[in-house]
Amino acid sequence: MVLLLKSSRDIKKVKDLLAEKQSKKKFDAKKFCGVLKVNEDALTIQQRLRDEWD
């Protein structure tokens, strides 16, 4: 994001403008917690996937 500032604006107005432009969308990772059920250790899965590159 690019925000052009004129030097005549005071700091409070600039901070207010920046606060308005903040991203409204946020990723909620908690809703995915516990969704994937695996019977294998996560570290073992990760190592197996990394070994596929060799």
N, C-alpha and C positions, 0 to 999 in steps of 0.2 A: 504494500500500500504506500502510495506517495501522497504527502500532504504538503501543499505549498503554503508557506507562512509569510505574511507581510510583516515587516518590522514594526508597524504601527499598532499591532495587536498586543494586548497585555497577556501575561502568562496565564491568568485564570481562564480567559476565553479560549486560549490554545488548549489547555488541559481539558476543558469542557468539550471542545471539538474532538479531541482524541478519545475521550471516554465514549462519545456517541458513536464513533467509528469502529469501536472494538467489535470483534467477530461475535455474532450472536449464537452461532452454531458451535456447540461443544460436543465432543465425543464422550458418551457415557459408557465406559468400559465395564462398569459394575454389572450392567445387565447381561453381560456375557460370562460372568464369573460362574464356573461350575457347569457350563453348558456342554463342554466337550468331555465325554467320559472315555478314559483310556485305561487299559489293563496293564500297561507297561510303564516303567519309570520314565519321566520326562527327559532326564539326562541321557538315558539310553536311546530314546527316539532322536534326540538332537544329535548325538554322536553318529548314529546310523545315517541320518540325513546328510551330515557333513562328509561322511566317508563316500557318499555317492559321487562326489566330485573327483575323486582319485581314480 
